[in-house]
Amino acid sequence: MSYSAERALSYLYPFTIVSSVICCITSAVAWSHWRYVLNACPDTNCGCVLHSRSTYNSFEGGNIAYCHYATYGLLLPLIFAVVLGIYHGYRICIGKGQRKSGHATIRQRSGDMIVVTTESELTPDGLSPYYWLPATVISLIMAIYQLIYASVFTDGFEVTCKQYRESLLKEIQGVGNIVPVLKSRLSCAAIFDFMDFLVESISYERRRYGRINTAACLYFTLIFAWLAVFSWLSICVINIVHLRRTRAARV
């Protein structure tokens, strides 16, 4: 069972690494593209695409700290995932932790020979029962941290989407049936498409050239942030199960 757990962990940790890297890259692309365009606050840096807000005459970004967190916030769990992923991947690749089989020959009184094959669950190369306690604590902390990250990003994503709906209505002077369409029927992906083409920099020298697909960047970060949450939770479950199974060996 220990070998099966390590094999599962050797897949989960790389998946967590890939998800975290994608989150960092896609959020950085969106942030770097909008940091000058949305930075219209006179007294603070508000160039973040998350938690943007609609004002009377412009559309301003949120506090830059949100984008700093979205881009660099996963470095800590990424470090733990890389270290533990390399550790378990190395053990799986070189075959440590596999069940060791043994053979014994038993001669019966009748003269018949019986060959008995045994498999040992605990091997000299198996994981120490004391490994699972710190691994469980680390994975639990990282799962909570990842959940906070995904929640903060989701909230910022939804706030920006909602606020730009209001800004778009004012910009196109929407009235009548177009109001419920923009407020209720269009997806956030469509709203961000309007944002890509309609929001311009208020500073001429920093006017942006070219466009990105903001919706794709933000949705990639959103999806993979929650996938990383489920990955860390799966790692937690594996560690907790084996922590309980090896309790007697630690006494």
Buried (B, 14 or more C-beta within 10 A) or exposed (E): EBBEBBBBBBBBBBBBBBBBBBBBBBBBBBBBBBBBBBBBBEEEBBBBBBBBBBEEEEBBBBBBEBBBBBBEBBEBBBEBBBEBBBBBBEBBEEEBBBBEEEEEEEEEEEEEEEEEEEEEEEBEEBBEBEBBBEBBEBBBBBBBBBBEBBEBBBEBBBBBBBBBBBBBBEBEEBEEEEEEEBBEEBEBBEBBBBBBEEBEBBEEEEEEEEEBBBBBBBBBBBBBBBBBBBBBBBBBBBBBBBBEBBEEEEE
